[in-house]
Amino acid sequence: MTNWVGRTAVEIAAAVREKQVTPRAVVAEHLARIERLDGRIGAFRVVRAQAALAEADEVAARADLAELPLAGVPVAVKDNLAVRGESTRVGSAATPDTPAGADHVTVARLRAAGAVVVGLTNVPELCVFGTTEGVLGTARNPWDTSRTAGGSSGGSAAAVAAGMVPIALGNDGMGSLRIPAANCGLVTIKPGHGVVPAGIGDGDWFGMSENGPLATTVEDARLMLAVLADTGTDADVGTGTVGSAERGALKIAVSVRSPLPGVTVSGPYAGAAREAAGVLVRAGHHVERAEPPYPLSLSLTSLAHWTAGTAVDAAPLDPRLLTRRTRVHAAVGRRFLNGVRGGSAREELRRRLEPFFAEYDVLLTPALARRSPKSVAWHERGWLRNVVANTNYSPLTPPWNLTGWPAMAVPFGTLPSGAPTAVQLVGRPGSEGELLRLAGQLEELRPWRRTAPLD
């Protein structure tokens, strides 16, 4: 019997379309793995076992089965996006346990493409922090269960890295896709603003939050992004770059410096970026060291937008049911709301960085500054301790939410423990396709182990 756990979404969908396997068989195998492993990992808040099997049968009966790009592919959904018939708790006791009447548009697109939603994944309360733990569940890194999976799409990333699903849906407001992907050895892309429908809370954190894929291969990430963006399986995402990109060779800037003063990048992550730069040189690209002109005010701008987004999300909720770190985060954010809503700081950052991206097609950086924190009850610790821990390990992701430009995390190299490290690729607006092609070259030239060794 063929084992479909560990196969890519592309492989599963092709086999289902060709009727080599039924959607029910594929989904059942993944549900069995979830039942066996998730007690150790904590990826899921809700597992939709019976509903998923019924939906798999519905996919099998579809007249258009042979055309479905994600036919029978099990998928996990981050618990801040509506799944019909399930509550959306966003990691909090303050949110209502009321079933959603309709799917979020991204979930609807995945289902229309033939995917089967097997469950909703754990997040930190209101998706605020870069570690995933709270009153509704804790997601651990399958590569090292003593460490957090990251956040806020930590449960989705853990589910994919543990082989419980081949792909998962998450979103990214200050790094919430790229942080857990980098921790868990996955590929992800935060698309540029407007490529994929957002609709994440009230105002999408002032337009900074984007929905995107978590996958083990670039091919799966590309396919899922095409479905989310509704561009069709053959259409590229984004308009691509011009000039050197048209000739195949990109001009790439590599920077291993933290954008935030006082925060340093550890040796394994800086080394991963330098080594990836060498691989891309050998692939024929023009790579040179260059530092983006980050403003000294970036720390304050990041904090203002990070906290203000939480202030908006927390406003309709009973503060007595929120954890203390969330209440403090929201209280700090209320002081910044008026300034953040004006958007001037983000526009100034874009103007400052645009000349850099006029000179370079892509920026290559470490994805993180250091390995993820220990998996402990961070939601019971003080606000400042959480902010410092988050900032010290993930200073490189927020600038690209502030600009609204596309950015990827790509596995590259390992820590001394054997857990993965990763690099970040950043491009100008419309360059999603170019970033995916570059990530595909890294995958071809330096392939990675796709799932954690849990068996």
Disulfide bonds with the S-S distance in Angstrom:
none
